Amino acid sequence: MLSKIKRVWRKIGPGFITGSSDDDPSGIATYTQAGAAFGLHTLWTAWLSFPLMVAIQEMCARIGLVQQKGLTSVIKKYYPRWLLYLIIFISFPAITLNIGANIAAIGAVGNMLFPIIHPMLFSFVVMILLMWSFIKFSYRKIAGILKWLCLVLLLYIIVPFLVKQDLRNILHHTFLPHFEFTKEFLSMLVAILGTTISPYLFFWQANMEEEEMLHRKVIVDKQIISEMQTEIKGGMFYSVLIMYFITLTAGSVLYANDQRNIETVEQAAKALLPLSGHNAYLLFSIGIIGTGLLSIPVLAGSLSYMMAETFNWSDGLDKKFHQAKGFYITMIISILIGFSITIIGIAPIKALIFTAMVYGLVSPVLIGLILHICNSKQIMGSYTNNKQTNFWGILCLIIMLTSALLMLYLY
């Protein structure tokens, strides 16, 4: 039994890490806000998000495997240069603000658990630890650490069961979609979609598949593609499962006790303490720190790959600092800029709102590009999309485009 678990664990790769990193502190804040504001009425968004996430991330992974390049390199080679520069121009501030919001969340929650440590000092120590880890460890070591951090998310499956639950009510709201044609509810749906289908994950997924292939030294065939698809489904299912239980926690605890105005993860953790006890508070808080440590490397890494491939810099987490200076310097600068948000005093929630809006605008463009790439025989050869993937990919494009238009209308 133990040997089987070890074999499965070794096979877990980029899809699991990508899916888990999607539930970062900013994602936790969004799902908590949804549950606190609307109770269990948004639980159904989990099963809607799953096939959309699988379709997009599978296409990105397939691009990385077939092309042996990141998404940025493929866009650069086959599409107008101005389009690539526009994507970079929009993505850089969004990703760095996302990093900053997550660093601030880690600091705030760390201070709650250890009041003697100032939030900024806690954030600073985390920032230094992350930058040192990037430079010091190899890709395989970093991937191993990230896989273990993914397990922290399992804490969120436990939390809602620390209070009494109405199973019939939960099942009702899980499988029967609920709509409210109000600005608040529509804004929340846009925020949920923008959080679950994030552009930086597209780039990270393709590059991680490229790194995996370099390590495994195998030729891409149908078996490799099949293994990747299975892993992507597992990773995305894990992501929406955690999303579901975070929303369930907020809906069954915070909403039920009239704690409706939750804007940050630390507010959510504090609100849980008197309502569901110290254990729920502790597990929720530890989860925030763990997911922050998981997501910041993914955010910074995706940006570094984008910049390196755009400007023909040497890249890769297996390379030493002197072998890929531009790659690592970009990573360091993005984290430093993110940390500066806590020093300047920009409210993390405002940074996240801006980030969600930028992601919402750039996502439809990138999804359209990914669909075009994956239907091009010139680029993908015999590994183009099948009808099912195109169906979910086009549906995702329509939903994200509608969300972007809704966002522009609402704001």
Buried (B, 14 or more C-beta within 10 A) or exposed (E): EEEEEEEEEEEBBBBBBBBBBBBBBBBBBBBBBBBBBBBBBBBBBBEBBBBBBBBBBBBBBBBBBBBEBBBBBBBBEBBEEEEBEEBBEBBBBBBBBBBBBBBBBBBBBBBBBEEEBEBBEBBBBBBEEBBEBBEEBBBEEBBBBBBEBBEBBBBBBBBBEBBEEEEEBBEBBBEEEBEEEEEEBBBBBBBBBBBBBBBBBBBBBBBBBBBBBEEEEEEBEEEBBEEBBEBBBBBBBBBBBBBBBBBBBBBBBBBBBEBBEBBBBBBBBBBBBEBBEEEBBBBBBBBBBBBBBBBBBBBBBBBBBBBBBBEEBEBBBBBEEEEBEBBBBBBBBBBBBBBEBBEEEBEBBEBBBBBBBBBBBBBBBBBBBBBEBBBBEEBBEEBBBEEEBBEBBBBBBEBBBBBBBBBEEEE
